[in-house]
Amino acid sequence: MQKKILCLLLATLLALGALGAVAAIHPDDLPEGAGLVVTAGTLRVRQGPTTDSAIIGRVYEGDLLTVLGSAGNWFRVLTPLGTEGYVYKNYVDVALKEDEPPVTDDGTYDDILLPDGEVEFEATLVRADGWNDYTPFAVQDFVYAGHMEKDGFVGSRTAEQFPEAFAQIAKYDETYFDTAYKTLLVFNLVAPSGSVRFAVEEVCRENDTLIIRYSKDVPEEGTDDMAEWLCFVEIPNHEYNGERIVLEPVDSPVQDAQEEAETPVTSFGLSLVSNPSTGYAWTAEISDPAVLALTAEGYEADETEPLPGSGGAQYFEFAAHAPGSALITFTYARPWESAQPQAVRLAAVTVTTGLHMTHTLYPEAESAALVSALAYLDSEACANFTQLNGIDRDTVACEPLEPDALEAVFATGEALDPNGSYLLCTIGQTGGHDFAQIVCNAATGEAVGYLPIA
């Protein structure tokens, strides 16, 4: 009986061998030069035969490896990218004979052809003048953190001037390469002006060549100093097999858009729900009639509910007159009553050169907060604002106040509720110091304090 079981096991092993793979291979059983195929989705390649050893690369299901030796339960292998390292025995099988990796004279694999087409990528460009003495260098590929350090991408004389470059490099540590499953491609671009801007537009593969297409946006006026950018392009590991990489300049989509400028929007319309049967109606007041004008207004009943008293919508149409900013205050009230209006809506309008108009109609809560914020500027709480006279009150914005900014608010009344909801109303142009940031209660719209301007 035991002989029959042994024969059955032997026959099973031989059958598996005929198929090209035998489970539970021991590294000592395979000679140097034998082929392995990766069976795990992703398999780490380590510097030494222990799980404590540094990860120096990754291989993927179906990748072919060449055995260089063994150490206990680990194979020492050569990967398709030419990396020598160790992989654990449980995640590889003997390669089918017809699938054994083609090894060249220098001991590395021939390129495994990948299909042509676009490649998913993520690009980051950071200013780093003098990093390479303004000399463009070829694209370098990195698959583990130690490779970057070895090639001199850690430490430079421009640390203080360009901390953003160092922060980006610090991202690519062992944890990144251990979890992102990406290959990092790094190169630099140099321009004779610091005002030039580069952007990576596309990464694709054509005829076994990886092409990185980038654009250059040159402003009409700029600085005269030399400038250098470090470009970091991340692509999935399975999209790179060590093939040739080419940088290819293309036309800037920004310049293309400028050449084919859209027809400027010189007018716009707004509709607000209204019911004249109640006696209420919307009126519109423009803060600066020199910027835009009301050209038409009217009322349209709701066609879906044509019953008497069902209501409808009031519409307003505006046209641009001159570049600038203006606020439109819509008030919903009964004209014969002196009480507070039932509703107020604010629309912020900007007219640029060419009379191109953009506008934002704020919801009721944000509108109420902006009205309170504008009135707050005239209160005693803001009497010591040195920038008060220079604030453009026709330029406004409203957004939720981030919770971590609550501690910085200078409250003019009771202490703010750490669990409360607040809105941040910005009045004026934020490019300089002539603006104010007023904090309002999101529920009531009441102004409760401000953020000091540094």
C-alpha positions as CSV (number, residue, x, y, z in Angstrom):
1,M,0.0,0.0,0.0
2,Q,2.8,2.4,0.9
3,K,4.5,1.7,-2.4
4,K,1.3,2.5,-4.3
5,I,1.1,5.9,-2.4
6,L,4.7,6.7,-3.2
7,C,4.2,5.8,-6.8
8,L,1.1,8.0,-7.0
9,L,3.0,10.9,-5.4
10,L,5.9,10.4,-7.8
11,A,3.5,10.3,-10.8
12,T,1.8,13.5,-9.6
13,L,5.2,15.3,-9.3
14,L,6.2,14.1,-12.7
15,A,2.9,15.3,-14.2
16,L,3.4,18.7,-12.6
17,G,7.0,18.7,-13.9
18,A,5.7,18.1,-17.4
19,L,3.5,21.1,-17.0
20,G,6.6,23.1,-16.1
21,A,6.1,23.9,-12.3
22,V,6.5,21.9,-9.1
23,A,5.1,23.3,-5.9
24,A,7.2,23.9,-2.7
25,I,10.6,24.2,-4.5
26,H,13.6,24.3,-2.2
27,P,16.3,26.8,-3.4
28,D,19.0,24.1,-3.0
29,D,17.2,22.0,-5.6
30,L,17.7,24.4,-8.5
31,P,21.0,25.1,-10.3
32,E,22.4,28.5,-11.1
33,G,20.8,29.8,-14.3
34,A,17.5,28.0,-13.8
35,G,14.3,30.0,-14.5
36,L,11.6,31.0,-12.0
37,V,8.2,32.5,-12.5
38,V,6.6,34.8,-9.9
39,T,3.3,33.5,-8.6
40,A,2.4,36.2,-6.1
41,G,0.7,39.4,-7.3
42,T,3.6,41.5,-6.0
43,L,6.8,40.1,-4.6
44,R,9.5,42.1,-2.8
45,V,13.1,41.7,-3.8
46,R,15.3,42.1,-0.7
47,Q,19.0,42.9,-0.3
48,G,19.6,39.9,1.9
49,P,17.9,36.5,2.7
50,T,15.9,37.8,5.6
51,T,12.6,39.8,6.1
52,D,14.7,42.4,7.9
53,S,16.8,43.2,4.8
54,A,16.2,46.3,2.8
55,I,13.7,46.1,-0.1
56,I,15.5,47.0,-3.3
57,G,12.8,46.3,-5.8
58,R,9.6,44.4,-6.7
59,V,8.6,41.8,-9.2
60,Y,5.1,40.9,-10.3
61,E,3.0,37.8,-11.1
62,G,4.3,36.3,-14.3
63,D,7.7,38.0,-14.2
64,L,10.6,35.7,-15.1
65,L,13.7,35.4,-12.8
66,T,17.1,33.8,-13.2
67,V,18.5,31.9,-10.3
68,L,21.9,33.1,-9.2
69,G,22.2,31.1,-6.0
70,S,20.4,30.3,-2.7
71,A,20.5,30.9,1.0
72,G,18.2,28.8,3.2
73,N,14.6,29.3,2.0
74,W,15.6,32.2,-0.3
75,F,16.5,32.3,-3.9
76,R,19.1,34.8,-5.1
77,V,17.8,36.0,-8.4
78,L,18.3,38.4,-11.3
79,T,15.1,40.4,-12.0
80,P,13.8,41.7,-15.4
81,L,15.3,45.1,-14.5
82,G,18.7,43.7,-13.8
83,T,18.5,43.9,-10.0
84,E,20.2,41.2,-8.0
85,G,18.4,40.3,-4.8
86,Y,16.6,37.7,-2.8
87,V,13.0,36.4,-3.0
88,Y,11.2,33.9,-0.8
89,K,10.7,30.4,-2.1
90,N,6.9,30.2,-1.4
91,Y,6.1,32.8,-4.1
92,V,7.9,31.4,-7.1
93,D,7.7,28.3,-9.3
94,V,10.0,26.7,-11.8
95,A,9.4,28.4,-15.1
96,L,8.0,26.5,-18.1
97,K,10.9,25.6,-20.4
98,E,9.5,27.7,-23.3
99,D,9.1,30.7,-20.8
100,E,12.6,30.6,-19.5
101,P,13.9,34.2,-19.5
102,P,16.2,35.1,-22.4
103,V,19.5,36.0,-20.8
104,T,22.0,38.3,-22.7
105,D,25.8,38.2,-22.6
106,D,25.9,40.7,-19.7
107,G,23.6,38.6,-17.5
108,T,20.5,40.7,-17.8
109,Y,17.2,40.0,-19.5
110,D,16.3,41.1,-22.9
111,D,13.6,43.8,-22.8
112,I,10.1,42.3,-22.3
113,L,8.0,44.1,-24.8
114,L,5.0,46.0,-23.4
115,P,2.1,47.2,-25.5
116,D,2.1,50.7,-27.0
117,G,-0.2,53.3,-25.6
118,E,-0.7,55.9,-22.8
119,V,0.9,55.2,-19.4
120,E,-0.7,56.3,-16.2
121,F,1.5,58.8,-14.4
122,E,1.7,61.4,-11.7
123,A,4.2,64.3,-12.1
124,T,5.6,66.9,-9.7
125,L,7.9,69.7,-10.7
126,V,9.8,71.8,-8.1
127,R,12.2,74.7,-8.5
128,A,15.8,73.7,-7.6
129,D,18.2,76.2,-9.1
130,G,21.9,75.1,-9.2
131,W,21.1,71.5,-8.3
132,N,23.0,70.3,-11.3
133,D,24.8,73.6,-12.3
134,Y,22.1,74.2,-14.9
135,T,23.1,71.2,-16.9
136,P,20.3,68.9,-18.1
137,F,20.8,65.3,-17.1
138,A,19.2,62.1,-18.6
139,V,16.2,60.6,-17.0
140,Q,17.1,58.4,-14.0
141,D,15.0,55.6,-12.9
142,F,14.7,54.6,-9.2
143,V,13.0,51.5,-7.7
144,Y,14.2,51.8,-4.1
145,A,15.3,54.6,-1.7
146,G,18.9,53.5,-1.4
147,H,19.3,54.0,-5.2
148,M,18.3,57.6,-4.8
149,E,20.8,58.2,-2.0
150,K,23.5,56.4,-3.9
151,D,23.0,58.7,-6.9
152,G,23.3,61.9,-5.0
153,F,19.7,63.0,-4.7
154,V,20.0,63.5,-0.9
155,G,21.8,66.7,0.2
156,S,22.7,69.7,-1.8
157,R,24.0,73.3,-1.5
158,T,20.5,74.7,-2.4
159,A,18.8,73.3,0.7
160,E,17.9,76.6,2.3
161,Q,16.8,78.3,-0.9
162,F,14.7,75.5,-2.3
163,P,13.2,73.5,0.6
164,E,10.3,72.3,-1.6
165,A,12.8,70.2,-3.6
166,F,14.1,68.6,-0.5
167,A,10.6,68.0,0.9
168,Q,9.7,66.2,-2.4
169,I,12.8,64.0,-2.3
170,A,12.1,63.2,1.4
171,K,8.8,61.7,0.2
172,Y,10.6,58.9,-1.7
173,D,11.9,57.0,1.3
174,E,11.8,53.2,2.0
175,T,8.1,53.4,3.1
176,Y,7.1,55.0,-0.3
177,F,8.9,52.4,-2.4
178,D,7.5,49.6,-0.1
179,T,3.9,50.6,-0.5
180,A,3.4,52.7,-3.6
181,Y,4.4,50.0,-6.1
182,K,5.7,52.7,-8.5
183,T,8.9,53.4,-10.4
184,L,10.2,56.9,-10.1
185,L,11.6,58.7,-13.1
186,V,13.7,61.9,-12.4
187,F,15.1,64.5,-14.7
188,N,15.7,68.2,-14.8
189,L,14.7,71.0,-17.1
190,V,16.6,74.3,-17.4
191,A,15.3,77.6,-18.8
192,P,17.0,81.0,-19.2
193,S,14.2,82.7,-17.2
194,G,12.7,82.0,-13.8
195,S,9.3,82.9,-15.1
196,V,9.2,80.0,-17.5
197,R,6.9,77.1,-16.4
198,F,7.1,73.5,-17.4
199,A,4.4,70.8,-17.2
200,V,4.4,67.0,-18.0
201,E,1.5,66.6,-20.4
202,E,1.7,62.9,-21.3
203,V,3.7,59.6,-20.7
204,C,3.3,57.0,-23.4
205,R,5.0,54.0,-24.9
206,E,5.8,53.8,-28.6
207,N,7.9,51.1,-30.3
208,D,9.4,49.9,-27.0
209,T,10.4,53.5,-26.0
210,L,8.9,55.3,-23.1
211,I,8.2,59.0,-24.1
212,I,7.7,61.8,-21.5
213,R,6.1,64.8,-23.3
214,Y,6.4,68.1,-21.5
215,S,5.3,71.7,-22.4
216,K,6.9,75.0,-21.7
217,D,4.9,78.1,-21.0
218,V,6.8,81.3,-21.7
219,P,5.3,84.6,-20.4
220,E,5.5,87.8,-22.3
221,E,7.6,89.3,-19.6
222,G,9.9,87.5,-17.2
223,T,13.0,87.5,-15.1
224,D,16.5,87.2,-16.6
225,D,17.9,84.7,-14.2
226,M,18.6,81.1,-15.0
227,A,16.2,78.6,-13.5
228,E,16.2,74.8,-13.0
229,W,13.3,72.4,-12.2
230,L,13.5,68.9,-10.8
231,C,10.8,66.7,-12.4
232,F,9.5,63.6,-10.6
233,V,7.3,61.3,-12.7
234,E,5.8,58.3,-11.0
235,I,4.5,55.4,-13.0
236,P,3.2,51.9,-12.0
237,N,6.0,49.3,-11.8
238,H,4.3,47.0,-14.3
239,E,4.5,49.8,-16.9
240,Y,8.3,49.9,-16.9
241,N,10.7,47.3,-18.1
242,G,13.9,49.3,-18.3
243,E,13.3,50.4,-21.9
244,R,14.8,53.6,-23.4
245,I,13.3,56.9,-22.1
246,V,12.9,60.0,-24.3
247,L,12.0,63.5,-23.3
248,E,9.9,65.3,-26.0
249,P,8.8,68.9,-25.9
250,V,5.2,69.7,-27.0
251,D,3.2,72.9,-27.4
252,S,1.7,74.3,-24.2
253,P,-2.1,73.8,-23.9
254,V,-2.1,77.2,-22.2
255,Q,-0.6,78.8,-25.3
256,D,-3.0,76.9,-27.5
257,A,-6.0,78.2,-25.4
258,Q,-4.7,81.7,-25.7
259,E,-4.4,81.4,-29.5
260,E,-8.0,80.1,-29.7
261,A,-9.6,82.4,-27.1
262,E,-13.2,81.9,-26.3
263,T,-15.7,84.6,-27.0
264,P,-15.9,86.7,-23.8
265,V,-19.1,86.4,-21.7
266,T,-20.3,90.0,-21.5
267,S,-23.7,89.4,-19.9
268,F,-25.4,86.9,-17.7
269,G,-28.8,86.2,-16.1
270,L,-30.0,85.0,-12.7
271,S,-33.4,83.5,-11.5
272,L,-34.7,83.5,-8.0
273,V,-37.8,81.7,-6.7
274,S,-40.6,84.2,-6.0
275,N,-44.3,84.3,-5.3
276,P,-45.8,87.8,-6.0
277,S,-49.2,86.6,-4.6
278,T,-47.7,87.0,-1.1
279,G,-46.7,90.6,-1.7
280,Y,-43.0,89.7,-1.7
281,A,-40.7,90.5,-4.6
282,W,-36.9,90.6,-5.3
283,T,-35.1,93.8,-5.9
284,A,-31.5,94.1,-7.1
285,E,-29.0,96.7,-6.1
286,I,-25.6,97.0,-7.8
287,S,-22.7,98.4,-5.7
288,D,-20.8,99.9,-8.7
289,P,-23.1,100.8,-11.7
290,A,-19.9,101.8,-13.6
291,V,-18.9,98.1,-13.8
292,L,-22.2,96.5,-14.8
293,A,-25.9,97.4,-15.3
294,L,-29.3,95.7,-15.0
295,T,-30.6,95.4,-18.5
296,A,-33.8,93.4,-18.0
297,E,-36.0,91.8,-15.3
298,G,-39.3,90.0,-15.2
299,Y,-41.4,87.2,-13.7
300,E,-42.2,83.8,-15.0
301,A,-44.9,81.6,-13.5
302,D,-44.2,77.9,-12.7
303,E,-45.5,76.0,-15.8
304,T,-45.6,72.7,-13.9
305,E,-48.1,74.2,-11.3
306,P,-50.2,76.8,-13.1
307,L,-52.6,77.2,-10.2
308,P,-53.3,80.7,-8.8
309,G,-50.8,81.6,-6.0
310,S,-48.4,78.8,-6.9
311,G,-45.5,81.2,-7.6
312,G,-42.6,81.1,-10.1
313,A,-39.3,82.9,-10.5
314,Q,-38.0,86.4,-11.0
315,Y,-35.2,86.8,-13.5
316,F,-32.6,89.5,-13.8
317,E,-30.2,90.1,-16.7
318,F,-26.9,92.1,-16.4
319,A,-24.4,93.5,-18.9
320,A,-20.7,94.5,-18.4
321,H,-19.7,98.1,-18.7
322,A,-16.1,98.3,-17.6
323,P,-13.4,96.1,-15.9
324,G,-13.8,95.9,-12.1
325,S,-15.7,94.2,-9.3
326,A,-19.2,94.7,-8.1
327,L,-21.7,93.2,-5.6
328,I,-25.3,92.6,-6.4
329,T,-27.6,92.6,-3.4
330,F,-30.9,90.8,-4.0
331,T,-33.5,91.6,-1.3
332,Y,-36.8,89.7,-0.9
333,A,-39.3,91.9,0.9
334,R,-42.7,93.6,0.8
335,P,-42.1,97.1,-0.4
336,W,-44.7,98.7,2.0
337,E,-43.1,97.1,5.1
338,S,-40.2,98.5,7.0
339,A,-39.3,95.1,8.7
340,Q,-36.2,93.1,7.9
341,P,-36.4,91.4,4.5
342,Q,-37.4,87.8,4.4
343,A,-34.3,86.8,2.4
344,V,-31.1,88.3,1.1
345,R,-28.8,86.9,-1.6
346,L,-25.5,88.3,-2.7
347,A,-23.8,87.8,-6.1
348,A,-20.1,88.7,-6.6
349,V,-19.2,89.8,-10.1
350,T,-15.8,90.3,-11.7
351,V,-15.4,92.0,-15.1
352,T,-11.9,91.5,-16.7
353,T,-10.3,93.2,-19.7
354,G,-12.4,92.5,-22.8
355,L,-15.5,92.7,-20.6
356,H,-15.4,89.0,-19.8
357,M,-17.7,88.4,-16.8
358,T,-17.6,85.8,-14.0
359,H,-20.1,85.7,-11.1
360,T,-20.9,83.7,-7.9
361,L,-24.4,83.7,-6.4
362,Y,-24.0,82.8,-2.7
363,P,-26.6,80.7,-0.8
364,E,-28.7,82.4,1.9
365,A,-26.4,81.4,4.8
366,E,-23.2,82.6,3.1
367,S,-25.1,85.8,1.9
368,A,-26.2,86.6,5.4
369,A,-22.7,86.1,6.7
370,L,-21.2,88.4,4.0
371,V,-23.7,91.1,4.8
372,S,-22.8,90.8,8.5
373,A,-19.1,90.8,7.6
374,L,-19.4,94.0,5.5
375,A,-21.2,95.7,8.3
376,Y,-18.7,94.5,10.9
377,L,-15.9,96.3,9.1
378,D,-17.7,99.6,10.1
379,S,-17.9,98.6,13.8
380,E,-15.6,99.5,16.6
381,A,-14.1,96.0,16.5
382,C,-12.3,96.9,13.3
383,A,-11.5,100.5,14.1
384,N,-7.8,99.7,14.6
385,F,-7.4,97.9,11.2
386,T,-4.6,99.8,9.4
387,Q,-5.7,98.4,6.1
388,L,-9.3,99.5,6.5
389,N,-9.3,102.3,3.9
390,G,-7.7,100.2,1.2
391,I,-10.1,97.3,1.3
392,D,-12.1,96.7,-1.8
393,R,-15.5,95.9,-0.4
394,D,-16.8,94.7,-3.8
395,T,-14.4,91.8,-3.8
396,V,-15.7,89.1,-1.4
397,A,-15.5,85.3,-0.8
398,C,-17.1,83.0,1.7
399,E,-16.1,79.5,2.8
400,P,-16.2,77.2,5.8
401,L,-13.7,78.0,8.5
402,E,-11.3,75.1,9.0
403,P,-11.5,73.7,12.6
404,D,-7.7,74.1,13.2
405,A,-8.0,77.9,12.5
406,L,-10.5,78.4,15.3
407,E,-7.8,79.0,17.9
408,A,-6.4,81.9,15.8
409,V,-9.8,83.8,15.7
410,F,-9.9,87.0,17.7
411,A,-13.4,86.9,19.1
412,T,-15.1,90.2,19.9
413,G,-17.8,88.7,22.1
414,E,-18.2,85.4,23.8
415,A,-15.7,82.6,23.4
416,L,-16.3,80.6,20.3
417,D,-17.7,77.1,20.5
418,P,-14.9,74.6,19.6
419,N,-17.7,72.3,18.2
420,G,-19.5,75.1,16.4
421,S,-19.8,75.8,12.7
422,Y,-18.4,79.0,11.3
423,L,-17.9,80.8,8.0
424,L,-14.8,82.7,6.9
425,C,-15.7,85.8,4.9
426,T,-12.8,87.4,3.1
427,I,-13.3,91.1,2.0
428,G,-10.8,92.7,-0.4
429,Q,-8.0,91.5,-2.6
430,T,-5.8,88.9,-0.9
431,G,-2.7,89.6,-3.0
432,G,-1.4,92.2,-0.6
433,H,-2.4,93.3,2.9
434,D,-5.6,95.3,2.0
435,F,-8.1,92.7,3.0
436,A,-9.9,91.4,6.1
437,Q,-11.1,88.0,7.1
438,I,-14.3,88.1,9.3
439,V,-15.6,85.0,11.0
440,C,-19.4,84.5,11.2
441,N,-21.7,82.0,12.9
442,A,-22.8,79.6,10.1
443,A,-26.3,79.2,11.7
444,T,-27.1,82.9,12.3
445,G,-24.8,84.7,10.0
446,E,-23.7,86.9,12.9
447,A,-20.1,88.2,12.8
448,V,-18.3,87.0,15.9
449,G,-14.6,87.9,15.3
450,Y,-11.8,88.1,12.8
451,L,-8.5,86.4,11.8
452,P,-5.6,88.8,12.3
453,I,-3.7,89.6,9.1
454,A,0.1,88.9,9.4
